[in-house]
Amino acid sequence: MKELSSLQLDIVENMDRIQMLDDHQKLVQDELGTIQ
């Protein structure tokens, strides 16, 4: 049972990381859009 909860924690952390990367990518695209 403990292994499962730690696996779920890893998944949640990865989802947070993916969301941060996604937000960052949008910011970069917005900045590139204003430059062009």
Helices and strands as residue ranges (DSSP letters): H 2-35
